Amino acid sequence: MSKVKKTYIYEVADQEYAEELSLCAAKIYSKALSLAWKRYEKGYPISNKTIREYMDKVYRPKNNFPLHSQSQQGAYQQYFEAQADYFKAHNKYKKENNQAKLNELNPPYKTKKYQKVIYKKSAFALKENDNDSYLRISNGRQGEYIKLENYDLDQNPIYGELIYNFNKRKYELHLTVQVEIKDKNYSNDNILSIDLGQKHPMVCFNYKTKETIIYNGGELNSKIRYRNKELAKLQNELSHCQKYSKRYRKLKLAKDKFLGQLKNQIKDILQKYVSHLIGYCLKNKVSTIVVGDIKGIRESMKFYKVVNQNLHQWMFRQLKEMLEQSSSYVDINFATQKEQFTSQSCPKCGARHKPQGRNFNCPKCNFSFHRDGIGALNIYRKYQNESLESTSKLIPINDLERPEGIRYNPHLKSPIDWNNNPFKEIV
């Protein structure tokens, strides 16, 4: 059995104590950062090893922080990670000889007032009594533990972060658990191919049933259009304000809140669609998901302003990552396939034709089908090494089912309840 990691979010009951912990983590982070910069300004750069020794042997014992010992280590390790990210980006842009990006790049130099608190495996303890069951999160001998009563999983987390949610204005615990993936009770060569698009996020073709499933993108695209419209208004108002004035800060806060809310709404649509598709795959015993690979499409295609904006806001990479991650949870194979000319090749006669509308109408043999459905069907053919320039021998064209549409709604249910509880066996 393989294992994967899943993260669950819980709200903290004592918000004031959570803020105090965040302040302590920020002090440790800021001390490590200021120590490095002071020595650097004097011409004696200090190594991370020396900083670690000073923090562990001098600074932390001197200040009795109400944090778990590994949480204190995690606070200054965040500076080391930020430093490593800076050097990684610096070396990358230097190798590319990208002077503009190098000029914009800055090492971590700002001290923090608040900082996320990291909890490692040893800080968690699952307590089960006759009348009570909760997760205890230790904050060391100097601090009080956090009692998470609404924790509904049956094993200890392996990692956690205490993070402030700016949209909800509350602290939350992001807890990561390790889940054992139960092997599928079937093994076959059933393949589902997916054509990713802007109008419709996913159009799927099931080779076994000859079904075509279209996930409607109306709600998703309307959210993106609304975001663009409101963002333009906020940007216009910000441009007429003096930077860092009271009104500027108020509008900046409103902008960040608005973008956070829309980001969550868009993510919810994509997650519900992916969850529904995985449930469909389990119900129909699909063993492999093949997704069209459109990497580099933004660089290779240039259109007029509106189309370019839509192209750059196309979330195919995010959707692809969601599909890959979710399929790994249920032991479904995931693969990608180059999709050049898949939406332009007729599977009945092999003629190439660039469709103008949403339907593919072959001028040579009069075959007609949904354009993105043709794309998904031909992705499967390419994955099976069949030439698109000839008549398809793998798929009986006359047996194709009429495309079925799936529309988004807030309560869209998966055909199989596979994702509510990671420890529940799929039936």
Secondary structure, DSSP 8 states (H G I E B T S, - for coil): --EEEEEEEEE-S-HHHHHHHHHHHHHHHHHHHHHHHHHHHTT----HHHHHHHIIIIIHHHS--SS-HHHHHHHHHHHHHHHHHHHHHHHHHHHHT-HHHHHH---S----SS--EEEEGGGEEEEE-SS-EEEEE--TTTS--EEETT---SS--SEEEEEEETTTTEEEEEEEEEEE----S-----EEEEEE-SSSSEEEEETTTTEEEEE--HHHHHHHHHHHHHHHHHHHHHHTS-TTSHHHHHHHHHHHHHHHHHHHHHHHHHHHHHHHHHHHHHHTT--EEEEEE-TTHHHH----HHHHHHHHT--HHHHHHHHHHHHHHTT-EEEEEE-TTTTTB-TTT--B---SSSEEE-TTT--EEEHHHHHHHHHHHHHTT--TTS--SSS-GGG----EEE---TT---SS--SS-TTS---
